[in-house]
């Protein structure tokens, strides 16, 4: 039996919030489309109190940001980027061009072609999420993208030096200090100062996510990332202090960040709320994390391991931490998740910041049908075909002609028939 001991805010309230965001984003995009840089500047001044002469950073400004960091800080960024690069390179190596002769004289194949230009959005208004530069800019470069543009909002009234340094070290070709919907719209639509890109990737708040959704089709996107989600699965072999820390460590992202505890231990389910409150009393980000836990925290008690898997797949969380006696059971049986963190020695923070897997992951149940950002998201797998002989063209053409006739496509049929007439040898 599956029992819901603590449930999150009703879906109806969440839908109303989404409606308000949708309308605001639509207005901003329309204004940028009509008024270009003037609209971008208007919103940057309004939301970020930032209106520089140009949003693009010069080489000198970038160098000043890098110089302001300590050797330790730069070394830490380089270490994280080395891990992300290493895993991205392994992923890219798994992708191969193919070519095969499927019938005598018929050659089919595909090529993996990087997107030509990508805009990478790095959140930085509330927290300077420099790790997002590794995950997007660096991964795009490993994929072979020719032009990688990075944008992040100002932090405390200026470009954040660590974010800029991470963008630069990751290989960004252009760096802009601009945030929010106006940044997404400028990169997607183009203005006098912003040359448009083919694709936009990266996480962001609800407004950034909605902007990507509305602009999808005009540009490609990685995915529509909602509020950060975490699901912790634990049995009685686990530690309630670690469980609480891992739930709150993700709840601090935002007041609407779901944090779900899934267990088959009645004792853990009973003792967790008190441990959450104990840690909130000493957590500096408690004003955010406490609201997220109050409104979007859940405790779900199951009887069996199979019920844990069933419920975890239903939730399809962005991050899933498994702290059980046999965490590999979940790797073998779960199908819906953004990323798995197996065993008590690892955690979502490792994945978010440094270990090497990408932290831009599917949310709001979309893990049912997509994975997260990786080199493959920046690569188009494009097919081609060649027919080498008259005989092969006639063989395929005769089947094609009859099939087109079944569908009533006379023009399609003639494409086949003309080749049959041209290439078929007289008996």
N, C-alpha and C positions, 0 to 999 in steps of 0.2 A: 504493500500500500504506500502511496505517495501522499504526504501531508505537508501543507503549506503553512508553516508556523508563523512566518512574517511575510507579508506581500508588499509589492511596490505600489506606487501611485496609480490610480486607474488610468486606463488607456485614453479615455475621453479627455482628461486634462492634458495629457501629452499631445493629443491631436490639436487641441486649441492653441497650444504654444506653437506647434508646427505651422498652423495657418497664419499666425501673425508674422512669423519669420518669412514665410513664402511671399507675402504681400510686400514686405519691406524690401526684400531682395529684388523682386521684379521691378520695383520703382528705381532702385539704384542702377540696375543693368540698363534699363531704358534711358536713363539720364546719361550714363557713360556712352552708350551707343549714339546718342544725339549730340552730346557736347564734348566728348573726348576728354582731353587733359584737364579742361576747366572743371568737369564733373569729378574727376579723380582728385583734383586738388581740393575741391569743395568738401568732399567726404573725408579726406585725410585730415583736413583742418578740424572738421566737426568731431570726428570720432577719435583721432589720435593727437590732435593739437600739433600737427606736423605739416609744414608747407615749405620745403626747401626749394631752392632755385631749380633743382632737378632731382628726381627720385632715384636716378641711377648713380651709384657710388663711383667715384673716380678711383684710379689706381692708387693715388696718394691717400684717399680716405680709407681704402681697404688696407693699405700698408699700415696706417696709423692704428687701425683696429687690431691687427695682428701684433703690432709692437706693444700694445697695451696689456697683452696677456703674459703671464709668467711662463717660464720654460716648462714647469710642471703642467700647467693648463694646456699648453700646446701639445705636450707629449701625451697627455690623456686623450685629447681629441684625435691625435694621430693613431694611438693604440686602438681606439674604438673604430676608426675608419679602416684600419688594417683588417680588423675582424669582419666588418661588413664587406669589404672588397674581396676578401678571400672566399667567403661563402658565395657572393654574387658571381665570382669567376667560375666557381665550381658549377653553379646553376647554369651559367651560359654554356659551359662545356658540355652540358647534357643535351643541348639543342643542336640538332644536326640538319643540314640541308640533305635532301634525299632526291634520288632519281632512280626510276625503275622502268624496265620494259615490260609492260603489263600484257601486251600481245605482240606477236612478231611485227616489228616496225612501228610500234606505238610507245612513245616515251612520255612518262608523266613524272613530275617532280615538284618540289617546293623549295623556296629560298626563304631564309630568315633575314628580314630587312629591318634595321632600326628605323624608328620614326626620325624625321629630320630635325624637329625642334620641340623642346619640352619646357614648360614652365613648372618650376618646383616651388610650392608654397610652404614656407616654414613658419608655423605659429610662434608668436613671441610677444603678444600683448599682455597676457597674464603671467605666464612662465616663459622664459627664453628657451624654447625647445630646440636647442642646437642639434640634438640627435636626429631631428627630422632632415637636416641637411645631409647627413651621412646616408640616410635611408633613401632619399630621393635623388639628389644631385649625383652622388657617387655611383649609385646603382644605374642611373641613366648613362653615365659615362662608360661604365663597364659594358653596358649593352651596346655601345657604339653610337649613341646619339650625337650628332654633329654640333648642335647649338643647345646648350642647357642654360636656361635663365632661372635665377633664384630670386625670390622675393620674400621679405619678412617685414612685419610692422615695426615701428620704432618702439623702444623700451625705455621708459623714463625720459622720453623726449629726444631720443637719439638712436642711431643704429646700435644694436647690441653687439659689442666687440666679439664675444664668443660665437654668436650666430654667424657674423660676417666671416670670421676666421674659419669656421667649419665649412661654410659655403666655398670659400676660396681654396682651402686645402682639398676639398672634394672635387674641385675642377670646374666650378661654375664659370661660364663664359661672360655672363652679365649678372650683376648683383644690384637689386633695387631695394630701397627701404620704403616700402609701402605695404599696407595690410588690408585685410577685410575684403568685402565684396568688390570694392573698387579695384583692388589689385587683380582679382580673378577676372573681372570684366575687362580691364585694360589689356591683360595678357591674351584673353580669348578673342576680343574684338579688334584690338589694335587701336592706337591713337597716334598722334604726331610723335610722341616720345616713346611709345611702346610698340615695337614691332610684334605682330601677333605670332603665337606659337600653334603647333598642331595638336598639342596635348597638354593637360594640366594635371599634376599629381600632388599629393600631400594631404595631411590632415588639417583640421581647423575647427572652428566653432560651428554652431548650427547655421550661421549665416553663410560662412564659407562653403559648407557642405551643400546648402541649398543653391548657392550660386553655381557650383559645379553641376548640380542636377539640372538646373534650368538651361545651362549653356552646353550641355552634352548634346552632341550632334553637330554643333558648330565646331567644337573641338572634342577630342577624345579625353577621357578621364581614366584614372585608375579605378576608383570606386567612390561611393558616397559614404564618407565616414561620419557616423553619428557620435554621440557621447561615448567616451571610453567605457568599456564593459569588462568586468572580470567575474569569473566563476571559479570558486575554489571547491574542489571535491576532496573530501577527507574521510577516513575511517578512524577507528579508535586507536590506531597506531600513531596518529598525528598529535600535534601540539597546538592547543587552543591559542597560545600567545602568538605563534607564527601565523596561524590562520587569520587572527584579527589584524595583525600587521599587514598581511598581504591584501586583505579586503580594503582596509583604510588607505593603503598605499596607492590604490587605484581610485578610490572614492574622492581623493583630494583633487583629481583632475577637474571636477566641476560638480555643481549642486545637482545635476541630473545624470550623474554617472552611476549606472547600475552596478551593484556589488552583491553577488549571490553566493550563498553558502549551501552546498549540497552534501548531505552526509547520510550514512546509515547508522550513526552513533547518536542515540538519544542523549547521552551525557554531553557530547560536544554541542549539540543543538541547544541544550539547556544552559550550558555555561558560557557560550559565546557572547550573548548580549552584555553580560557584566564585564567581560574582558574588553569588548568594544568600548564601553563607557570608560573603563580605566585608562585605556590608551588615548581616547579622545581628550581626556583631561590634561594630557601632557603633549599632545601633538600640535605643532605650531599651525598646521593647516586645518585644524579642527573646525573653524567657522564654515569651511567648504565641505569637508569630509562628513561632518555630523549631519548636515542637511541631506547630502547624498544618501547616507545610510538611513536616515529617518524616512525619506520619501521613496528611495529606489533600492534599499537593501532588502534582501529576502533570505529566509532560512527555510530549507526544504528538507524534510526527513523521509528517507526511503527505508525499506526493509532489506533489499538485496542489492548486490553489485549490478546485476542486470537492470534493475530499476534506476540506479545511478546513471548508467549509460543511456538508458531510454530518456530520462529527464534531461541529461546534458545535451543530447542530440536535439531534443525539442527546443531548448533554450538557444542553441547554436551561438554561443558567446564568442566575442572577439578574442578574449584571453581565457584559457582554461588551465588552471593549476591543479595537478593531481598529486595528492599526498596520501597515498594508500600503501598497503603492503605490496601490491603488485600493480604499479602504475603502468607497466607495459600492456596490461589488459585493456586499458583505455585507448592506447595507441593502436591496438589491433582491432578494436571493436567500434570506436567512435567514428562518425563520418562528418559531423557538422561542427566545425570550430575554425577560428582564425589562426590560432597558434596554440600548441600544447606545451606545457612546462611540466616535465615529468620528474617527480620526486621532490623531496623537501629541500634538497641542496640548491635548487634553482628557483627562479621566481620571475614574475612579469617584468620587474624592474631591470633584470639582466637583459631581457629581450628588448625592452624599450631603449636601452642606452648603449649597450656595449658588446653583447656576446656574439652578434653577427647576423642573426636572423632579422628580417625586416619588421619594423613596428607599425607600418601602415597596413591595417588589417580590416576585414569586413565586420560591420556592426549591424545592429537591429535585425538579426536573423538572416542576413544575406550570406552568412557562411554556409547556408544550405546549398548555394549554387556558385560561389566564387571563393577563391583564395585571396591572399593579400598581395601587396606590391612586391614584385621581383623583376629580374632582368627581362623576363618574358613579356611583361606588360608593356615594355618599350619596343617590342619587336613584332613586326607584322609577318605572319607566315603566309607567303603568297605562292600560289600554285602556277605551274606552266605546263604546256603540252606541246609535243612535236609528233608528227606522223611522217615517217621516213620513206614509205613506199606507196606506190599506186595501189597495190593489193590491200594494204592495211587501211587506206582511206576508203576504198570500196567496201571492205568488210564492215567497218564501223558505220559508213554511210548508209548501207542497206538497212541495218537495224535502226539507225537514227530516223531514216525516212518513214519507216512504218510506225515508229513511236510518235513522231510528229503528227502523222495522219490520225492516230488515235485521239490526239489532243486538239485537232483542228487547226494547227498552226501551219498554214500554207507556206508562209515565208521561211519558217524554220525548215520545213520539208524541202523547199527548193534549194536551200543551202547544202543539204545533203545530196539531193538529186543531181545538181549540176556537177558535183564531183564524181558521182557514179558515172554520169555520161562522159565526163572528161577522162577518167582514169580506168574505167573497166575495159579490159581487153576483150576484143571480139572472139567469140567461140569459133 
